[in-house]
Amino acid sequence: MKSFRPYLIGFGIAVLFTIAAIRAMAWLRAHPEHDPTARFELAQPQGWATRRKLLALAGDDTACFAAFDRAGAGYERRAPMGEGACRASQRMILTGNAFVPTMQPANAAPGCAVTAAMALWTRDVVQPLAQKYFGQKVAKLENLGSYNCRKIAGRQAQSEHSTANAIDISAFVFADGTRVSLINDWDQGDRRSEFLHAVRDGSCDLFSTVLSPDYNRAHADHLHLDMAVRTAGWSVCR
């Protein structure tokens, strides 16, 4: 008589895999921040799929601005500018400081995907570290701009600034007026320096590229943050 044991074992394994798959899908529904197929929401905590979703927004203007609409964020969408490799269609300015501290100057208008990443960056990195090191919030972010149609210095590749898919942050101004800048405080060895290094390190889970004064002299006065979409999905944090 032929043994049914191998078939029963196979059936049991299939049942276990099915149960595991059902539970995994239920868990993902309850934790959409880990589900790459779930739409991006600004209110969600960071998860395994967060940066992947942010990168997808860099190529989907409609989905990106819809995320801000669902979150009730006030913003002004700026008209597209440039052509070809320098076409910037996602430029925006937040009209309140609920998601990102006041930008100074205010007309930087980074792309929507960068702005979305900055909103999570503010919530999960900048403000918690500001409370840890200074006991208060960051009120303003000084920046060196977002849009600049140019090549990467010393290379033939186009800069992410060419599409406003980047922002350069030069200083953090706290609620009491304390100003912490990259050019003056990066290597001081005090709490200002520790704060800046911690912000740089905390940025790497959100942005595709993070370049600091540790990278080269061209970045001595700012943090470069962008949402570059790379073929293999790799990121740069220096």
DRENSE-235398 format. One record per residue (C-alpha): residue number from 1; x, y, z. Coordinates in pm, 1 decimal. Each point is the difference from the previous one (the first is absolute). Last residue first. Layout:
BEGIN
@k:NUM, u:X, v:Y, w:Z
...
# end
This chain:
BEGIN
@k:238, u:2874.1, v:6096.9, w:418.5
@k:237, u:-327.8, v:-180.8, w:-62.6
@k:236, u:-65.8, v:-131.6, w:-351.1
@k:235, u:-292.3, v:-225.7, w:-94.6
@k:234, u:-51.3, v:-308.4, w:-213.0
@k:233, u:-325.8, v:-62.5, w:-183.9
@k:232, u:165.0, v:-215.2, w:-265.0
@k:231, u:-94.0, v:232.8, w:-286.5
@k:230, u:29.6, v:321.8, w:197.5
@k:229, u:-277.9, v:251.1, w:70.1
@k:228, u:149.5, v:309.9, w:161.1
@k:227, u:-204.5, v:127.8, w:294.9
@k:226, u:234.1, v:272.3, w:122.3
@k:225, u:161.6, v:150.7, w:308.9
@k:224, u:320.8, v:206.6, w:-8.6
@k:223, u:100.4, v:107.3, w:349.4
@k:222, u:176.5, v:333.1, w:-4.6
@k:221, u:306.9, v:217.1, w:52.6
@k:220, u:291.0, v:-237.8, w:-56.7
@k:219, u:-180.3, v:-172.2, w:-286.3
@k:218, u:238.2, v:108.0, w:-276.2
@k:217, u:287.0, v:-83.0, w:234.6
@k:216, u:-78.9, v:-371.8, w:-18.8
@k:215, u:-200.4, v:-280.0, w:157.3
@k:214, u:44.9, v:67.4, w:372.0
@k:213, u:-158.8, v:342.6, w:-51.3
@k:212, u:-325.5, v:-188.5, w:-73.2
@k:211, u:-158.9, v:-186.8, w:-290.5
@k:210, u:-326.8, v:-191.6, w:39.2
@k:209, u:-138.0, v:-174.1, w:-308.6
@k:208, u:-308.6, v:-218.6, w:-31.8
@k:207, u:-163.1, v:168.5, w:294.8
@k:206, u:-197.5, v:-171.6, w:274.7
@k:205, u:221.5, v:-249.5, w:179.8
@k:204, u:307.3, v:221.1, w:-44.7
@k:203, u:-141.5, v:306.4, w:170.5
@k:202, u:58.1, v:-134.7, w:350.6
@k:201, u:376.5, v:-5.5, w:-52.9
@k:200, u:5.5, v:362.3, w:-118.2
@k:199, u:-223.3, v:110.3, w:286.5
@k:198, u:226.7, v:-180.0, w:247.2
@k:197, u:306.4, v:170.5, w:-148.5
@k:196, u:-167.5, v:340.8, w:29.4
@k:195, u:-110.7, v:-59.0, w:359.1
@k:194, u:343.0, v:-124.5, w:105.1
@k:193, u:159.3, v:309.6, w:-150.4
@k:192, u:-236.6, v:227.2, w:187.2
@k:191, u:48.9, v:-207.7, w:313.9
@k:190, u:374.8, v:62.4, w:-11.9
@k:189, u:287.5, v:-137.1, w:-209.1
@k:188, u:22.8, v:314.9, w:-212.9
@k:187, u:28.3, v:-185.2, w:-331.5
@k:186, u:-340.7, v:67.8, w:-155.7
@k:185, u:-65.4, v:327.6, w:181.2
@k:184, u:105.3, v:291.6, w:-219.6
@k:183, u:-64.6, v:-112.6, w:-358.5
@k:182, u:-284.7, v:-234.6, w:87.1
@k:181, u:-191.6, v:258.7, w:195.8
@k:180, u:-171.0, v:-7.8, w:339.3
@k:179, u:-196.2, v:316.7, w:78.5
@k:178, u:-155.1, v:61.5, w:341.7
@k:177, u:-299.1, v:230.9, w:-44.7
@k:176, u:-203.5, v:-128.5, w:293.8
@k:175, u:-216.0, v:-218.9, w:-226.6
@k:174, u:304.1, v:-152.7, w:-166.9
@k:173, u:165.4, v:91.9, w:-329.0
@k:172, u:153.4, v:-284.3, w:-199.9
@k:171, u:260.4, v:75.5, w:-266.3
@k:170, u:120.9, v:-73.3, w:-353.8
@k:169, u:-259.2, v:-237.1, w:-143.3
@k:168, u:41.1, v:-73.2, w:-371.9
@k:167, u:-313.0, v:-137.8, w:-168.5
@k:166, u:-39.9, v:-255.2, w:-276.8
@k:165, u:-244.9, v:-120.6, w:-265.9
@k:164, u:-27.0, v:355.8, w:-129.9
@k:163, u:34.5, v:-149.2, w:-351.5
@k:162, u:353.1, v:120.5, w:-70.7
@k:161, u:75.4, v:-14.6, w:372.8
@k:160, u:23.8, v:-375.8, w:-48.8
@k:159, u:326.5, v:76.1, w:-178.8
@k:158, u:48.3, v:-128.0, w:-353.9
@k:157, u:279.7, v:-249.4, w:-52.7
@k:156, u:309.7, v:116.3, w:-188.0
@k:155, u:213.9, v:30.1, w:310.9
@k:154, u:236.1, v:246.9, w:168.3
@k:153, u:-279.5, v:185.0, w:179.1
@k:152, u:-330.6, v:-172.7, w:-72.7
@k:151, u:-140.6, v:158.0, w:-315.2
@k:150, u:-224.0, v:305.7, w:7.9
@k:149, u:-355.2, v:134.6, w:-3.1
@k:148, u:-38.6, v:138.2, w:352.1
@k:147, u:-318.7, v:-45.5, w:199.5
@k:146, u:19.3, v:-62.3, w:376.9
@k:145, u:149.2, v:290.2, w:189.2
@k:144, u:272.4, v:78.2, w:250.0
@k:143, u:-219.5, v:-67.3, w:301.6
@k:142, u:-62.4, v:129.2, w:350.0
@k:141, u:-248.4, v:-212.2, w:188.4
@k:140, u:-207.3, v:183.9, w:257.8
@k:139, u:-178.8, v:-73.8, w:327.6
@k:138, u:198.2, v:-299.4, w:121.8
@k:137, u:-166.2, v:-109.3, w:320.9
@k:136, u:120.1, v:14.4, w:358.7
@k:135, u:195.2, v:-191.7, w:262.3
@k:134, u:333.1, v:63.6, w:-171.6
@k:133, u:164.1, v:-339.2, w:-56.9
@k:132, u:-287.8, v:-244.4, w:45.6
@k:131, u:-277.8, v:240.0, w:-100.9
@k:130, u:183.0, v:92.9, w:-319.3
@k:129, u:66.6, v:-369.5, w:-61.4
@k:128, u:-372.4, v:-77.5, w:20.2
@k:127, u:-72.0, v:300.7, w:-226.3
@k:126, u:250.7, v:-86.0, w:-273.0
@k:125, u:-40.4, v:-375.2, w:-34.0
@k:124, u:-353.8, v:-139.9, w:10.8
@k:123, u:-224.8, v:300.2, w:-58.1
@k:122, u:235.4, v:219.6, w:-201.0
@k:121, u:130.0, v:-290.4, w:-205.2
@k:120, u:-356.4, v:-118.9, w:-63.1
@k:119, u:-90.9, v:343.7, w:-137.8
@k:118, u:333.1, v:25.9, w:-180.1
@k:117, u:-71.7, v:-324.7, w:-185.0
@k:116, u:-330.0, v:144.8, w:-117.6
@k:115, u:176.2, v:321.5, w:-105.5
@k:114, u:255.5, v:-200.4, w:-197.7
@k:113, u:-283.7, v:-186.5, w:-174.4
@k:112, u:-182.8, v:328.3, w:-73.6
@k:111, u:300.3, v:173.0, w:-152.1
@k:110, u:179.9, v:278.4, w:183.4
@k:109, u:-148.6, v:352.4, w:-6.5
@k:108, u:296.8, v:207.6, w:126.1
@k:107, u:-216.7, v:312.9, w:27.7
@k:106, u:-9.9, v:32.5, w:379.8
@k:105, u:359.2, v:100.7, w:55.1
@k:104, u:-10.2, v:-124.7, w:272.3
@k:103, u:-239.0, v:-292.4, w:28.6
@k:102, u:-240.1, v:-0.8, w:292.4
@k:101, u:12.6, v:-336.7, w:171.3
@k:100, u:-148.6, v:-294.5, w:-192.9
@k:99, u:-332.2, v:-178.9, w:56.2
@k:98, u:-200.6, v:241.4, w:215.0
@k:97, u:197.6, v:300.0, w:-122.3
@k:96, u:-263.5, v:147.1, w:-228.3
@k:95, u:-18.2, v:102.9, w:-365.4
@k:94, u:212.1, v:-287.0, w:-132.5
@k:93, u:173.7, v:99.3, w:-321.8
@k:92, u:-3.8, v:-221.6, w:-307.2
@k:91, u:201.7, v:-97.6, w:-304.7
@k:90, u:-111.3, v:-330.3, w:-151.9
@k:89, u:38.5, v:68.3, w:-373.4
@k:88, u:370.7, v:76.9, w:-28.0
@k:87, u:132.6, v:-56.7, w:-355.1
@k:86, u:377.0, v:34.5, w:-5.1
@k:85, u:73.4, v:-324.8, w:-185.0
@k:84, u:-242.4, v:111.0, w:-270.9
@k:83, u:-136.3, v:349.7, w:61.7
@k:82, u:-12.5, v:248.6, w:285.1
@k:81, u:-285.4, v:106.4, w:225.3
@k:80, u:-325.1, v:-146.6, w:123.0
@k:79, u:-231.4, v:248.0, w:172.8
@k:78, u:15.8, v:5.9, w:377.4
@k:77, u:-244.0, v:-191.2, w:214.9
@k:76, u:-85.7, v:196.2, w:309.6
@k:75, u:-55.7, v:-200.2, w:314.6
@k:74, u:-229.7, v:-57.3, w:294.5
@k:73, u:10.6, v:-354.4, w:128.4
@k:72, u:-333.7, v:-174.2, w:55.0
@k:71, u:167.0, v:-340.0, w:11.7
@k:70, u:-213.4, v:-124.3, w:-288.5
@k:69, u:107.0, v:299.8, w:-209.0
@k:68, u:367.4, v:-58.8, w:84.1
@k:67, u:-27.2, v:-359.6, w:-118.5
@k:66, u:-186.5, v:115.4, w:-311.5
@k:65, u:297.1, v:222.8, w:-86.3
@k:64, u:221.9, v:-306.9, w:-18.9
@k:63, u:-243.5, v:-225.9, w:-181.7
@k:62, u:-57.0, v:256.7, w:-275.4
@k:61, u:368.4, v:85.2, w:-44.8
@k:60, u:110.0, v:-360.9, w:-39.9
@k:59, u:372.3, v:-43.2, w:-64.9
@k:58, u:134.3, v:132.9, w:329.5
@k:57, u:-297.5, v:-163.7, w:171.4
@k:56, u:147.5, v:-342.7, w:-75.6
@k:55, u:315.6, v:98.4, w:188.5
@k:54, u:-211.1, v:89.5, w:302.5
@k:53, u:-171.5, v:-337.9, w:-16.8
@k:52, u:333.3, v:-183.4, w:-10.7
@k:51, u:118.8, v:215.1, w:290.8
@k:50, u:-299.9, v:-103.4, w:207.6
@k:49, u:-8.3, v:-371.6, w:-83.6
@k:48, u:169.0, v:-139.0, w:310.0
@k:47, u:-193.6, v:236.4, w:222.6
@k:46, u:-16.6, v:361.3, w:114.0
@k:45, u:-312.2, v:94.7, w:189.9
@k:44, u:-309.1, v:91.3, w:-201.8
@k:43, u:-140.4, v:352.7, w:9.0
@k:42, u:156.2, v:102.7, w:-331.1
@k:41, u:-177.2, v:-282.7, w:-181.3
@k:40, u:152.6, v:-197.5, w:-285.6
@k:39, u:-223.0, v:-244.6, w:-182.2
@k:38, u:21.0, v:-368.4, w:85.6
@k:37, u:185.9, v:-221.7, w:-249.1
@k:36, u:336.8, v:35.4, w:176.1
@k:35, u:-155.0, v:-127.9, w:325.6
@k:34, u:209.3, v:82.4, w:307.9
@k:33, u:-168.6, v:334.8, w:65.9
@k:32, u:-330.1, v:-181.5, w:-57.7
@k:31, u:19.0, v:-164.4, w:344.5
@k:30, u:-347.7, v:-144.7, w:67.5
@k:29, u:-39.9, v:-105.0, w:-363.2
@k:28, u:354.9, v:-137.7, w:14.0
@k:27, u:-88.1, v:-211.3, w:303.6
@k:26, u:-308.0, v:-140.7, w:-174.2
@k:25, u:211.6, v:-87.5, w:-302.7
@k:24, u:257.2, v:-173.5, w:220.5
@k:23, u:-272.3, v:-191.6, w:184.0
@k:22, u:-147.0, v:-123.4, w:-326.4
@k:21, u:345.4, v:-97.1, w:-128.6
@k:20, u:82.0, v:-189.5, w:319.9
@k:19, u:-330.5, v:-187.6, w:-17.0
@k:18, u:64.9, v:-90.5, w:-362.8
@k:17, u:356.6, v:-112.2, w:77.8
@k:16, u:-127.5, v:-219.4, w:283.4
@k:15, u:-266.8, v:-152.1, w:-224.4
@k:14, u:255.4, v:-73.3, w:-270.7
@k:13, u:230.1, v:-166.9, w:255.9
@k:12, u:-286.8, v:-217.3, w:120.5
@k:11, u:-90.3, v:-100.0, w:-354.9
@k:10, u:359.7, v:-96.1, w:-71.3
@k:9, u:17.3, v:-207.8, w:317.6
@k:8, u:-331.0, v:-166.6, w:-85.9
@k:7, u:122.5, v:-75.9, w:-352.1
@k:6, u:325.6, v:-148.1, w:128.8
@k:5, u:-198.3, v:-213.5, w:250.0
@k:4, u:-245.8, v:-140.6, w:-250.4
@k:3, u:187.8, v:-328.4, w:-25.3
@k:2, u:-85.4, v:-228.9, w:-294.5
@k:1, u:-140.1, v:-336.2, w:103.1
# end
